[in-house]
């Protein structure tokens, strides 16, 4: 029999929606706190100091005198809360009673599965569930190739895009499932494929037949993500702090922007206190994020604002992005440290430039590129010697102190050359 549906396009009824919702409507809460405005969920589990140090060392909780750390957990109620179809979605407008269940159009809930979140997890990874593996590998493909096999990676419904290579999607989904859901293995499979390793150079004929590269006539050419651009500069310079876990950090940010946006006031986030030492060079993953003042450099390069879940980021190309690459203190500092490393490692300017170029692009420069970059270095050196560029001001950008024995004029000229290399399309582009 045809499914009666309340969804505008897809075969999902309101009953199916609220039945699925009821899996998550089963957490105990205390309600409003007397004299306060917040809601405190319960219960808590307690982690001892020994567990904190041994089991949760990767979390690296802030140092304190607290001997036991309360951690909130989502424990289900012993007697499940009754769920209803909510009329027009209003929480106090109860309609028909519903119970934990999944949309039959995807996969009927198997008999014997617990009607709780553990059972739901088993359902998601059931061998007959057609969606989980397909959606996952499609997002991996999007990460590797820029566009998913299903271009609308956020919508597998009737209004979503059709897969360009349905048999490939099925093959990858089965490989992923049968590998034990091994993400690293799946990404490696894609990276080692002939399709991914194609040249990004496109012929006139291929451009006419496949202008959008739907049929993968050429290798993908994708700009690195906002986080990767910063992390790559830190990595090639040797500044990257690879520590895992721990509290958020606050890297370089334009002065005044935080206070201007927050409007003052009290609290720990009323002002921006720059991190110090190795915390300045932690992966961008650990950057402190306040949604009203997101890191401007990352937002300029299309990082998600985190106001809502983002499956696919925007891809823009604006003059502001070039200005970030030219003026971000983090990139200037990374270029300086990279130049200092090159001076310590190589003796001739040509070899120093080759070292920087290879570190940044993963290939050696050709003869023409070496000549052009050497000419650029000499031009920068002449500007330094004529005081057009102030070495003291330039070398003072960033907190990291390089070896004082390196001649300031040479270091400045080579740093400017390294900065140019870090700005190349080839450096900030994958493929």
MITOR-6697 format. One line per field, with one value per residue (C-alpha): z, x, y. Coordinates in pm, whole numbers, plus 50000, padded with zeros to 5 digits. Each point is the difference from the previous one (the first is absolute). Layout:
w [Z  ...];
u [X  ...];
v [Y  ...];
END
This chain:
w [50000  49932  50305  50109  50046  50160  49873  49703  49780  50180  50134  50367  50199  50307  50197  49873  50083  50359  50049  49904  50225  50296  50008  50121  50213  50287  50205  50360  50093  50321  49831  50089  50289  50280  49978  49672  49631  49890  49970  50169  49845  50209  50095  50028  50013  50208  49878  50262  49983  49913  49710  49887  49980  49861  49798  49884  49966  49641  50120  50204  50228  50154  50317  50313  50362  49926  50084  49813  49666  49931  49636  49859  49817  49797  50200  49900  50240  50158  49897  49650  49952  49787  49657  49781  49656  50074  49822  49784  50192  50324  50305  50201  49722  50038  49728  49947  50226  49828  50102  49897  49639  49672  49652  49823  49666  50111  50209  50230  50358  50046  50260  50307  49986  50318  49959  50119  49866  50014  49778  49771  49965  49900  49747  49849  49937  49906  49687  49828  50076  49658  50113  50268  49798  49680  50174  50177  49693  49799  50252  49986  49621  50037  50224  49750  49670  50097  49901  50113  49767  50117  49972  50263  50280  50246  49821  49884  49956  49690  49964  50026  49707  49829  50039  49702  50058  50188  49962  50141  50296  50073  49965  50240  50249  50007  50031  50292  50176  49944  50118  50341  49930  49969  49904  49949  49772  49789  49958  49906  49739  49841  50019  49828  49720  49644  49998  50289  49869  49659  49892  50066  49652  49771  49624  49776  49905  50362  50094  49728  50099  50378  50099  50360  50037  50086  49817  50153  49678  50206  50351  50265  50071  50329  50224  50348  50276  50228  50277  49765  49856  50346  50118  49685  50050  50359  49898  49722  50227  50284  50233  50014  50347  49946  50354  50011  50221  50261  50036  49713  49910  49861  49707  49826  49926  49885  50298  50120  49793  50300  50229  49718  49935  50357  50119  50320  50314  50247  49995  49877  49633  50022  49867  49779  50182  49752  50080  50071  49920  49825  50043  49725  49754  50079  49718  49885  50135  50350  49922  50248  49819  50105  49751  50025  49929  49792  49900  49712  49795  50004  49916  49706  49864  50031  50331  50136  50238  50232  50030  49856  49872  49666  49776  49709  50033  49766  49751  49927  49846  50129  50026  50380  49979  49824  50266  50276  49834  49968  50346  50247  50273  50021  49637  50024  50309  49838  49694  50224  50187  49674  49856  50311  49968  49635  50089  50262  49764  49669  49904  49658  49946  49716  50226  50279  49763  49872  50359  50077  49673  50048  50362  49891  49677  50036  49680  49892  49800  49637  49869  49900  50340  50180  49781  50058  50375  50022  49816  50245  50292  49858  49950  50363  50118  49809  50160  50341  49943  49877  50319  49796  50218  50372  50119  50369  49941  49764  50212  50310  49860  50197  50336  49888  50031  49737  50032  50051  49820  49662  49814  50024  49639  49850  50231  49913  49625  50016  50231  49748  49730  50216  50063  49625  49963  50277  49798  49680  49868  49988  50373  50114  49744  50025  49678];
u [50000  50124  50128  49786  50250  49995  50343  49984  50218  50123  49804  50027  49682  49968  49941  50332  50174  49879  50050  50364  50014  49882  50335  50152  49709  50090  50255  49926  50015  49969  49830  50063  50234  49841  50119  50181  49931  50173  49892  50216  49976  50069  50145  50376  50280  50303  50357  50272  50339  50158  49759  50053  50376  50003  49683  49921  50353  49928  49731  50257  49752  50098  50207  49793  49970  49683  50057  49696  49877  49623  49926  49650  49880  49685  49856  49655  49706  49897  49642  50007  49835  49689  50046  49729  49944  50022  49736  50179  50315  49891  50140  49678  49761  49987  49844  50016  50233  50309  50277  50367  50010  50182  49867  49901  50089  50364  50000  49734  50119  50118  49830  50214  50173  49970  49765  50265  50304  50213  49750  49989  50378  49973  49731  50221  50277  49779  50121  49666  49993  50048  50091  50269  50293  49894  49968  50333  50206  49833  50130  50346  49986  49896  50300  50237  49849  49821  49656  49827  49884  49665  50066  49736  50187  49756  49692  49955  49625  49786  50112  50368  50235  50021  50334  50231  50148  49741  50190  50313  49802  49867  50346  50160  49714  50045  50377  49955  49750  50200  50324  49844  49923  50370  50014  50375  49991  49722  50182  50316  49806  49880  50342  50175  49745  50099  49705  50135  50357  49909  50168  49802  50096  49698  49992  49775  49806  49944  49894  49735  49870  50023  50028  49889  50211  49690  50144  50347  50181  50283  50136  49839  50144  49863  50113  50096  49751  50041  50146  50236  50148  50107  50107  50203  50197  50070  50098  50247  50166  50032  49785  49698  49920  49868  49872  49662  49714  49980  49835  49943  50267  49996  50237  50066  49699  49966  50014  49672  49768  49897  49919  49827  49765  49935  49935  50197  49835  50139  50079  50287  49920  49964  50354  50235  50312  50260  50139  50369  50282  49918  49625  50027  50086  49739  49792  49713  49763  50074  49942  49760  49674  49743  49715  49949  50372  50122  50370  50002  50273  49814  49665  50161  50101  49645  50026  49656  49857  49879  49655  49871  50132  50178  50045  50149  50178  49968  50282  50073  50289  50033  50270  49978  50150  50309  50027  49990  50281  50206  49939  49913  50271  49991  50104  50263  50145  49992  50179  50271  50057  49997  50261  50217  49981  50108  50298  50115  49958  50135  50285  49907  49693  49884  50002  49829  49722  49969  49972  49720  49820  50011  49887  49700  49893  50141  50203  50330  49983  50108  50283  49771  49832  50335  50117  49684  50000  50372  49933  49719  50235  50259  49731  49888  50362  50055  49687  50126  50342  49840  49787  49681  49925  50070  50155  49935  49627  49964  50193  49806  49673  49907  50117  50252  50363  50240  50377  50147  50320  49820  50060  49682  50014  50033  49736  49752  50052  49970  49698  49823  50085  49869  49684  49953  50032  49743  49766  50027  49683  50193  50073  49642  49845  49968  50073];
v [50000  50354  50186  50294  50280  50341  50097  50233  49780  49689  49700  50095  50061  50216  49682  49859  50328  50017  49626  50049  50308  49795  49816  50329  50120  49773  50195  50098  50369  50196  50293  50361  50073  50202  50357  49934  50003  49679  49640  49736  49655  49691  49760  50041  49751  50078  49960  49963  50170  49664  49950  50357  49948  49647  49946  50353  50134  50100  50242  50193  50168  50331  49970  50046  49892  49801  49635  49873  50129  49976  49914  50018  49689  49930  49714  49885  50010  49670  50070  50149  50338  49981  50158  50147  50141  50371  50202  50260  49904  50174  49825  50033  49899  49622  49789  49624  49803  49859  49762  49959  49884  50064  50089  49678  50156  49982  49683  49860  49974  49637  49786  49938  50340  50206  50296  50243  50183  49686  49823  50303  49986  49633  50095  50270  49748  49708  49819  50069  50373  50160  50350  50011  49869  50182  50336  49952  49904  50275  50255  49843  50031  50365  50061  49841  50119  50322  49870  49684  49723  50136  50374  50083  49822  50160  49856  49641  50051  50047  50361  49910  49947  49663  49819  50048  49653  49789  49673  50162  50136  49652  49844  50249  49962  49623  50034  50238  49775  49682  50163  50052  50366  50083  50369  50014  49696  50154  50332  49811  49800  50325  50170  49708  49974  50092  50240  50205  49989  50145  50321  50318  50120  49988  49969  50207  49688  49894  50354  49996  49655  50038  50370  49941  49685  49794  49700  50050  50082  50151  49993  50220  50344  50123  50284  49888  50067  50300  49785  49817  50321  50113  49652  49940  50323  49900  49647  50090  50255  49750  50211  49770  49872  49645  49956  49825  50112  50270  50339  50243  50254  50354  50059  50333  50217  50365  50233  50145  49782  49789  50293  50189  49710  49885  50355  49965  49865  49752  49632  49791  50068  50378  50050  49799  49884  49871  49656  49966  49759  49677  50062  50261  49725  49739  49853  50222  49734  50135  50368  50160  50069  50255  50002  50376  50053  49704  49995  50253  49832  49669  50156  50181  49660  49863  49817  49908  50258  49720  50157  49674  49670  50044  49696  50194  50333  50293  50040  50365  50190  50355  50271  49971  49652  50138  50270  49738  49804  50318  50149  49725  50014  49620  49960  50275  49835  49655  50139  50148  49674  49804  50237  49964  49621  50024  50221  49751  49705  50133  50234  50142  50215  49775  49694  50193  50102  49641  49875  50249  49926  49624  50028  50207  49830  49645  50029  50152  50325  49996  50218  50286  50007  50003  50291  50203  49941  50082  50325  50071  49931  50242  50264  49961  50017  50325  50148  49898  50155  50323  50010  49972  49698  50033  49673  50069  50051  49706  49750  50107  49861  49690  49871  49739  50107  49871  49960  50347  49893  50005  50326  50208  50127  49651  49856  50275  49961  49620  50024  50222  49746  49715  50202  50032  49622  49947  50225  49795  49836  49675  50028  50057  49765  49624  49817];
END
